[in-house]
């Protein structure tokens, strides 16, 4: 990778000098790390750790590009009306080139995270060596720092391997000899040492699992205070470890590890009334959150490692901001054509129509507009005082779907329905959501907006950062991973029960008792009707429960259902013709061209 062209010691010096806020003139040469001067205190060592967390906000990960432009397009959770970005279009078509901007950014950002974790581990070990007579409390603090660094490094490598590894491992270690990603666990001291070949898939997963095991041990029993809740814990590490076991089809270890999290972490699924409001800024660090990226919209204060101005770099909601009605356009009264709208950001992406029906919404998209009986002519047309409104019969039928739950309730957690749902467009006034402008006048299109991880009560143009946190791991994911491990391990009864626990929550039933919405078998019908998800509750529940949280791409790739997904979605606005898919290449992203050109020992993935 290009960033690894720099000698690690120089990178370490830059990080540590920044962390201690000293003049470079007072800390020695700027191209070398002086272990005698830094870190000199445990507070210094904590500042080194900060870079491991802060890197999650990099533009190439959760800063702006990774989820909305790369994964959401690849998974088709959204459709994009912006056509001016070739890399963006390639993601929508799952037909990448080695020079793709977004895969290249992810590679560099994830390896920067690896480097920051390696720096922290090195610095912690150096500190321990140079400071004799450490108290038990000091040693515990160092162990906690190491535990966090190992947990985060395990996550960074897992993401790298899932995105760029040649193949997922299957039961018994098959495909373990395929090409994984390069492994760096130390600090190279020369350019030559940065030239590293790709390790095997098996070796990368072995490192991931080892890191997470070490993290769980070092973090065991630690409960963070109220201002440190964004730090990883023993249960973050064990949850990620269980996921790693599932991804490598080690069903025995997956079941044991995931059940430990379920039984002993003291985490529980939120009731649906809480869950439905947990993706737009409310209920942070809730009862089922295991690893959460904290976002502070106003950048005042924060949670320990996330405080101050560093919070201002995450603004993904800008790109899938919903539209609301404009009321009138200049001096022209609102005409009812749905064309006079205002966006709460850049409305480049919106809910893919195919997802509306996949959640079980069968009412259709064809409605008419009628005179609004509540229109106040004295006030005149405004955002909240529309001259026209949706046909009341259609509206009543749409609301009945929600009341009777004849469509999956998670549809309305993930999407905003035109003329039914409202957003606060100016930070003060609520107004109805409009159909996205590209589909105005087309009764065959739904044109819903994105709700999950989207601005619904603020305007992106008026703030520095989103107000909602990212869930990197939550308990519902663990339940479904445990269900999969149980099924594959021969215990279909337990597996089906944990699938049903997640579904019961979505329909507001107690999660631990049988309910009218339970799947009776592992092939029972779901809310979807397509061949991929229609009779596969495990697949459907992972798709519906974790929708637009980034994990579905990894499920598609490890289950190898890419072609059937491309067939289902069929098209995207920023793709000419039908969606392309190639089993020979599309399941893995290309090694970036910059890395190929700068690392003489690395090989490209097949098909690129």
C-alpha positions in Angstrom: 0.0 0.0 0.0 1.2 3.5 -0.7 1.1 4.6 2.9 3.4 1.7 3.8 6.1 3.2 1.6 6.9 5.4 4.5 9.1 4.1 7.2 7.0 3.2 10.2 9.3 4.9 12.7 8.8 8.2 10.9 5.0 7.7 10.9 5.2 6.9 14.6 7.1 10.1 15.3 4.4 12.2 13.6 1.6 10.5 15.5 3.3 10.8 18.9 4.4 14.3 18.4 0.9 15.3 17.5 -0.5 13.4 20.5 1.7 15.2 23.1 1.2 18.6 21.5 4.9 19.5 21.9 7.1 21.5 19.5 9.1 19.1 17.2 12.2 21.1 18.3 11.7 19.8 21.8 11.3 16.1 21.0 14.3 15.4 18.8 14.5 14.5 15.1 11.2 14.5 13.3 12.1 11.3 11.3 12.9 9.1 14.3 11.1 7.8 17.3 12.8 8.5 20.6 11.7 5.9 23.1 13.3 7.8 26.0 11.1 10.8 25.5 7.7 9.5 24.4 5.5 8.0 25.7 6.8 9.2 29.1 3.4 8.8 30.9 0.4 6.6 30.7 -1.5 9.6 29.5 0.9 9.8 26.6 0.3 6.1 25.9 -3.4 6.7 25.9 -2.9 9.4 23.3 -1.2 6.9 21.0 -4.2 4.6 21.3 -6.5 7.4 20.2 -5.2 7.1 16.6 -6.5 3.5 16.5 -10.0 4.7 17.1 -9.8 8.0 15.3 -8.9 6.2 12.0 -12.4 4.7 11.9 -13.5 8.2 10.8 -11.2 8.2 7.8 -13.0 9.1 4.6 -12.1 5.6 3.3 -13.9 3.9 6.1 -16.8 5.7 8.0 -15.8 9.2 7.1 -18.0 9.6 4.0 -17.2 7.1 1.2 -17.1 3.5 2.5 -20.7 2.9 3.4 -22.8 5.3 1.2 -20.7 5.3 -2.0 -19.2 1.8 -1.9 -21.1 -0.7 0.2 -24.6 0.7 -0.1 -24.3 0.8 -3.9 -22.8 -2.7 -4.0 -25.6 -4.1 -1.8 -28.3 -2.0 -3.7 -29.8 -0.8 -0.4 -29.9 2.5 -2.3 -30.2 3.7 -5.9 -28.1 6.6 -7.1 -29.1 9.4 -9.3 -25.7 10.9 -9.4 -23.8 9.8 -12.5 -20.7 11.9 -12.4 -18.4 9.5 -10.6 -16.9 6.5 -12.4 -15.8 4.8 -9.2 -19.3 5.2 -7.7 -20.9 3.7 -10.8 -18.5 0.8 -10.7 -19.6 0.0 -7.2 -23.3 0.0 -8.3 -22.4 -2.4 -11.1 -20.0 -4.6 -8.9 -17.6 -4.4 -11.8 -14.6 -2.6 -10.3 -11.3 -1.7 -11.8 -7.9 -1.7 -10.0 -8.0 2.1 -10.0 -11.4 2.4 -8.3 -11.2 5.3 -5.9 -13.3 3.8 -3.1 -11.7 0.4 -2.9 -8.3 2.1 -3.0 -9.4 4.4 -0.1 -10.6 1.5 2.0 -7.4 -0.4 1.5 -5.3 2.6 2.5 -7.5 3.6 5.5 -7.7 0.1 6.9 -4.0 -0.4 6.7 -3.5 2.9 8.4 -5.6 1.5 11.2 -3.4 -1.6 11.3 -0.3 0.6 11.4 -1.8 2.7 14.3 -2.5 -0.4 16.3 1.0 -1.7 15.7 2.4 1.6 16.9 0.3 1.4 20.0 1.4 -2.2 20.8 5.0 -1.3 20.2 4.7 1.8 22.4 3.0 -0.1 25.2 5.7 -2.7 25.2 8.5 -0.1 25.1 6.9 1.7 28.0 6.7 -1.5 30.1 10.3 -2.2 29.4 11.6 1.2 30.3 9.5 1.8 33.4 10.4 -0.5 36.2 8.4 -0.8 39.4 5.1 -0.3 37.7 2.1 -0.6 40.1 -0.5 -3.2 39.6 -2.9 -0.4 38.5 -0.4 0.9 36.0 0.1 -2.6 34.6 -3.7 -3.0 34.3 -4.0 0.3 32.4 -1.3 -0.9 30.0 -3.1 -4.2 29.5 -6.3 -2.4 28.7 -4.6 -0.2 26.1 -3.1 -3.4 24.5 -6.5 -5.1 24.6 -8.1 -2.2 22.7 -5.3 -2.1 20.2 -5.5 -5.9 19.5 -9.3 -5.7 19.2 -9.2 -2.9 16.7 -6.3 -4.5 14.7 -8.4 -7.7 14.5 -11.3 -5.7 13.2 -9.1 -3.9 10.6 -7.7 -7.1 9.3 -11.1 -8.8 9.2 -12.4 -6.0 7.0 -9.3 -6.2 4.8 -9.6 -9.9 4.4 -13.3 -9.9 3.7 -13.0 -7.1 1.1 -9.7 -8.1 -0.6 -9.0 -11.7 0.2 -9.2 -14.1 -2.7 -11.8 -16.3 -1.1 -13.6 -17.0 2.2 -12.5 -20.2 4.0 -15.0 -22.9 4.2 -15.5 -25.8 6.7 -12.3 -27.8 7.4 -10.1 -25.0 6.2 -10.8 -25.3 2.5 -9.6 -22.2 0.5 -7.1 -21.5 3.3 -4.3 -21.6 0.8 -5.7 -18.9 -1.4 -4.3 -15.4 -1.3 -5.2 -13.3 1.7 -3.8 -9.8 2.4 -0.3 -8.8 3.5 0.3 -9.1 7.2 2.2 -6.4 9.2 2.5 -7.0 12.9 5.6 -4.9 13.6 7.2 -1.7 12.6 9.3 -1.9 9.5 12.6 0.1 9.8 13.4 0.2 6.1 11.7 0.5 2.8 12.6 -3.1 2.0 10.7 -4.3 5.0 7.5 -2.7 3.7 7.6 -5.0 0.6 5.4 -7.8 1.9 3.7 -10.6 -0.1 0.1 -11.6 0.5 -0.2 -14.1 3.3 -2.6 -17.1 2.9 -6.2 -16.7 3.7 -5.7 -19.1 6.6 -2.9 -17.1 8.1 -4.8 -13.9 8.0 -7.8 -15.4 9.8 -5.5 -17.0 12.3 -4.1 -13.6 13.1 -7.6 -12.1 13.3 -8.7 -14.7 15.7 -5.5 -14.5 17.8 -5.8 -10.7 18.1 -9.4 -10.9 19.2 -8.6 -13.7 21.7 -5.8 -11.6 23.2 -8.1 -8.6 23.3 -10.8 -10.5 25.2 -8.3 -11.8 27.7 -6.7 -8.3 28.3 -10.1 -6.6 28.6 -11.8 -9.2 30.7 -14.1 -7.8 33.3 -13.5 -4.1 32.4 -16.6 -1.9 32.5 -16.0 1.6 31.1 -17.4 4.6 32.8 -20.1 6.8 31.3 -17.6 9.0 29.4 -15.7 6.1 27.9 -18.6 4.0 26.4 -17.2 4.1 22.9 -14.2 2.0 23.9 -14.2 -1.7 22.9 -14.7 -4.3 25.6 -14.2 -8.0 26.2 -17.6 -8.5 24.6 -16.8 -6.4 21.6 -13.8 -8.7 21.1 -15.7 -11.9 21.7 -18.6 -10.8 19.4 -16.1 -10.1 16.6 -14.3 -13.3 17.3 -17.5 -15.2 17.0 -18.2 -13.5 13.7 -14.7 -14.5 12.5 -15.4 -18.1 13.4 -18.7 -18.0 11.4 -17.0 -16.4 8.4 -14.5 -19.2 8.4 -17.2 -21.9 9.1 -15.7 -23.0 12.4 -19.1 -23.8 13.7 -18.0 -25.3 17.0 -16.0 -22.4 18.2 -18.5 -19.9 16.8 -21.3 -21.4 18.9 -19.3 -21.4 22.1 -18.0 -17.9 21.7 -21.3 -16.3 20.5 -23.3 -18.1 23.3 -20.8 -16.6 25.8 -21.7 -13.1 24.5 -25.4 -13.8 24.6 -25.4 -15.3 28.0 -22.8 -13.3 29.9 -22.4 -9.8 28.3 -25.6 -8.5 30.0 -26.7 -7.2 26.6 -30.4 -7.6 25.6 -32.4 -6.8 22.5 -34.1 -3.4 22.7 -37.9 -3.4 22.6 -39.0 -2.4 19.1 -40.3 1.0 20.3 -36.7 1.8 21.3 -35.1 0.0 18.4 -37.0 2.0 15.7 -35.5 5.2 17.0 -31.9 4.0 17.4 -30.5 4.9 14.0 -31.0 8.6 13.8 -29.3 10.0 16.9 -31.2 8.6 19.8 -30.5 5.8 22.3 -26.7 5.8 21.9 -24.8 3.0 23.6 -28.0 1.1 24.2 -28.7 -2.3 25.6 -27.7 -4.2 22.5 -24.7 -2.1 21.3 -21.4 -4.1 21.5 -19.2 -1.8 19.4 -20.3 1.6 18.3 -18.6 4.5 16.6 -19.5 7.6 18.5 -20.5 10.8 16.6 -21.0 14.1 18.3 -22.9 16.5 16.1 -21.8 19.7 17.7 -18.3 18.5 18.5 -18.6 19.7 22.1 -17.3 17.2 24.6 -17.7 13.6 23.8 -17.0 10.1 25.1 -13.3 9.9 26.1 -11.6 8.8 22.9 -14.1 10.7 20.8 -14.1 14.3 21.9 -13.6 17.7 20.4 -13.2 18.6 16.7 -12.4 15.1 15.6 -16.1 14.4 15.6 -16.7 16.7 12.7 -15.5 14.3 10.0 -18.4 11.9 9.7 -21.2 13.1 7.5 -22.5 10.2 5.5 -26.1 11.3 5.8 -25.4 14.2 3.5 -25.5 11.9 0.5 -28.8 10.1 1.2 -30.6 13.0 2.7 -34.4 12.9 2.1 -36.5 15.4 0.2 -39.4 17.3 1.6 -41.9 19.6 -0.2 -41.0 23.1 -1.1 -44.5 24.4 -0.7 -44.0 27.0 -3.5 -41.2 27.9 -5.9 -40.6 31.6 -5.7 -43.9 33.3 -6.6 -45.3 30.2 -8.3 -48.0 28.5 -6.1 -47.4 24.8 -5.4 -48.8 22.9 -8.3 -49.1 19.4 -6.9 -46.6 18.0 -9.4 -44.2 17.0 -6.5 -41.4 18.9 -8.3 -41.1 21.7 -5.8 -39.0 20.1 -3.1 -36.1 20.8 -0.7 -33.4 18.3 0.2 -31.9 18.0 3.7 -28.5 17.6 2.1 -27.3 16.2 -1.2 -30.1 13.8 -2.3 -27.8 11.7 -4.5 -29.0 8.4 -3.1 -32.4 7.0 -2.1 -34.1 3.7 -1.2 -33.9 1.2 -4.0 -37.5 0.4 -5.2 -36.8 -3.3 -5.1 -36.3 -3.1 -1.3 -39.8 -1.7 -0.7 -41.4 -4.9 -2.1 -38.7 -7.1 -0.6 -39.9 -6.0 2.9 -43.4 -7.1 1.9 -45.1 -3.8 0.9 -47.6 -4.8 -1.8 -49.9 -1.8 -2.0 -48.1 -0.4 -5.0 -46.8 3.0 -5.8 -49.7 4.5 -7.9 -51.6 7.2 -6.0 -53.3 10.4 -6.9 -53.2 13.9 -5.4 -56.3 15.6 -4.2 -57.2 18.9 -2.6 -55.9 19.2 1.0 -58.9 19.6 3.3 -56.6 21.1 5.9 -55.1 23.7 3.6 -55.2 27.2 5.1 -55.6 29.7 2.2 -54.9 32.6 4.6 -51.4 31.4 5.3 -50.7 30.3 1.7 -48.7 27.4 0.4 -45.7 26.4 2.6 -43.8 23.3 3.5 -46.3 22.4 6.1 -49.4 23.9 4.5 -49.8 22.0 1.2 -52.6 22.8 -1.3 -52.7 19.2 -2.4 -52.3 15.9 -0.5 -52.2 12.2 -1.1 -55.4 10.4 -2.0 -56.9 9.6 1.5 -57.9 6.1 0.5 -54.3 5.2 -0.5 -53.0 6.9 2.6 -55.4 4.9 4.9 -54.4 1.7 3.2 -50.8 2.5 3.6 -51.2 3.3 7.3 -53.1 0.1 7.8 -50.1 -1.8 6.6 -48.1 -0.3 9.4 -50.8 -0.9 12.0 -51.5 -4.5 11.0 -47.8 -5.2 10.2 -48.7 -6.8 6.9 -45.3 -5.6 5.7 -42.1 -6.1 7.8 -42.1 -3.2 10.3 -38.4 -2.8 9.7 -39.3 -1.3 6.3 -40.4 1.9 8.2 -37.2 1.9 10.3 -35.1 1.9 7.1 -37.2 4.1 4.7 -39.4 7.2 4.5 -42.6 7.0 2.5 -43.7 10.0 0.4 -46.7 11.9 1.8 -46.9 9.6 4.8 -43.6 10.3 6.8 -42.3 13.6 7.8 -38.9 15.2 8.4 -37.8 18.4 10.1 -36.4 20.4 7.1 -35.2 23.5 8.9 -34.5 22.3 12.4 -37.9 23.5 13.6 -40.7 22.6 11.2 -41.9 19.1 10.3 -43.1 18.5 6.7 -44.1 15.6 4.6 -41.5 13.6 2.7 -41.8 14.0 -1.1 -41.1 11.4 -3.8 -37.5 11.7 -5.0 -37.4 14.0 -7.9 -36.1 11.5 -10.5 -39.3 9.5 -10.1 -41.8 12.3 -10.0 -44.7 11.6 -12.4 -43.9 7.9 -12.7 -46.6 5.9 -10.9 -44.6 2.7 -11.4 -41.9 3.9 -9.0 -42.0 4.3 -5.2 -39.2 6.8 -4.8 -38.9 6.5 -1.0 -36.0 8.1 0.9 -33.5 6.5 3.2 -34.3 6.7 6.9 -31.7 4.6 8.7 -28.5 6.7 9.2 -30.2 9.7 7.5 -31.0 13.2 8.7 -34.6 13.3 9.7 -34.7 16.2 12.1 -31.9 18.4 11.0 -30.5 19.8 7.7 -27.1 18.5 6.7 -26.3 21.9 5.2 -26.4 23.5 8.6 -24.2 21.2 10.7 -20.6 19.8 10.8 -21.4 16.2 11.5 -24.2 13.7 11.6 -25.8 13.1 14.9 -26.2 9.3 14.8 -23.6 6.6 15.8 -22.6 3.7 13.6 -23.2 0.2 15.0 -20.1 -1.8 14.1 -21.5 -4.8 16.1 -24.8 -5.2 18.0 -26.5 -8.1 19.7 -29.1 -8.8 16.9 -26.1 -9.6 14.6 -24.7 -11.9 17.3 -28.1 -13.7 17.6 -28.3 -14.3 13.9 -24.6 -15.4 13.7 -25.3 -17.8 16.6 -28.4 -19.1 14.7 -26.3 -19.7 11.6 -23.6 -21.5 13.6 -26.2 -23.7 15.4 -27.9 -24.6 12.1 -24.6 -25.5 10.4 -23.5 -27.3 13.5 -26.5 -29.6 13.4 -28.9 -27.9 15.8 -31.6 -26.5 13.6 -34.1 -26.1 16.6 -31.8 -23.7 18.4 -30.9 -21.9 15.2 -34.6 -21.4 14.3 -35.4 -20.1 17.8 -32.7 -17.4 17.6 -33.9 -16.3 14.1 -37.4 -16.0 15.6 -36.2 -14.0 18.6 -35.0 -11.3 16.2 -38.2 -11.4 14.2 -40.4 -11.3 17.3 -38.7 -8.1 18.4 -39.4 -6.5 15.0 -43.1 -7.3 15.4 -43.2 -6.2 19.1 -43.6 -9.6 20.6 -41.7 -10.8 23.7 -38.5 -12.3 22.2 -38.4 -15.5 24.4 -41.9 -16.8 23.8 -43.5 -18.3 20.7 -45.4 -15.8 18.7 -47.9 -15.7 15.7 -45.2 -14.5 13.4 -42.7 -17.3 14.1 -41.1 -19.1 11.3 -42.1 -22.8 11.7 -39.2 -24.2 9.6 -35.9 -23.0 8.1 -37.7 -22.8 4.7 -40.8 -21.0 5.9 -42.0 -18.0 3.7 -40.6 -14.6 4.6 -41.8 -11.1 3.7 -39.8 -11.3 0.6 -41.1 -13.3 -2.4 -37.9 -13.6 -4.5 -36.1 -16.9 -4.9 -33.1 -15.8 -2.8 -34.8 -14.6 0.4 -38.4 -15.8 -0.1 -38.0 -19.2 1.7 -34.8 -18.6 3.6 -35.5 -17.1 7.0 -31.8 -16.9 8.0 -30.9 -15.0 4.9 -33.9 -12.8 5.0 -33.5 -11.9 8.7 -29.9 -10.9 8.2 -30.9 -8.8 5.2 -33.8 -7.1 7.0 -32.5 -6.7 10.5 -29.0 -5.4 9.5 -30.2 -3.5 6.4 -27.8 -0.7 5.3 -25.4 -1.3 8.2 -22.8 -2.7 5.8 -22.7 -6.4 6.7 -24.9 -7.7 3.9 -22.1 -7.3 1.4 -20.0 -9.8 3.4 -23.0 -12.2 3.6 -23.5 -12.0 -0.2 -19.9 -12.8 -0.8 -19.5 -15.6 1.8 -22.7 -17.3 0.7 -21.9 -16.6 -3.0 -25.3 -15.3 -3.9 -24.0 -12.4 -5.9 -25.5 -13.4 -9.2 -29.0 -14.0 -7.8 -28.8 -10.6 -6.1 -27.8 -8.9 -9.3 -30.7 -10.7 -11.1 -33.2 -9.6 -8.4 -32.2 -5.9 -8.4 -31.7 -6.0 -12.2 -30.7 -2.3 -12.7 -29.5 0.9 -11.1 -29.9 4.4 -12.2 -26.2 5.1 -12.6 -25.6 1.9 -14.6 -26.2 1.5 -18.3 -28.2 -1.7 -18.9 -28.6 -4.7 -16.6 -26.4 -5.1 -13.6 -23.2 -7.1 -14.2 -21.9 -9.9 -12.0 -18.9 -12.2 -12.5 -18.4 -15.1 -10.1 -14.8 -15.1 -11.3 -14.0 -11.6 -9.9 -17.0 -9.7 -8.3 -16.8 -11.4 -4.9 -13.5 -9.7 -4.1 -12.3 -6.2 -4.6 -9.1 -5.6 -6.6 -5.8 -4.9 -4.9 -5.4 -1.1 -5.6 -3.2 -0.1 -8.5 -1.1 2.1 -6.3 -0.3 -1.0 -4.2 0.6 -3.1 -7.2 2.9 -0.4 -8.4 4.6 0.2 -5.1 4.9 -3.3 -3.6 7.0 -5.5 -5.7 5.9 -8.7 -3.9 2.2 -8.4 -4.1 -0.1 -10.1 -6.6 -3.5 -9.0 -8.0 -6.7 -10.9 -7.4 -8.0 -13.1 -10.3 -10.0 -11.3 -12.9 -8.4 -7.9 -12.5 
